[in-house]
Amino acid sequence: MRRHRSLVCAIFCAVLLLAVPSGFAHDFDRHNDHPLRYLSYPFHALGVFAEYTVTRPIHWLVSQPTWAEIFGHQGQPDDDYWTWRVTP
């Protein structure tokens, strides 16, 4: 019985390992390998930091019902100020 259980477990593990697709890296594109691109990475991080600490709180403030009329804010049904949304 013990041997049967280990055989079933080994077959199950083998099926799981063989069923996993292998990952592939993106193709290398020489047009994306510009030295200034590497310098832009810290600026992107600063931009995301500024968005979360400055612009999103301001947008949240002016979109409140009491302030929205003063600032002319027209909300969207999917407004969510605190989550990062990746567009496909």
Secondary structure, 3 states (H helix, E strand, C coil): CHHHHHHHHHHHHHHHHHHCCCCCCCCCCHHHCCHHHHHHHHHHHHHHHHHHHHHHHHHHHHCCHHHHHHHCCCCCCCCCCCCCCCCC
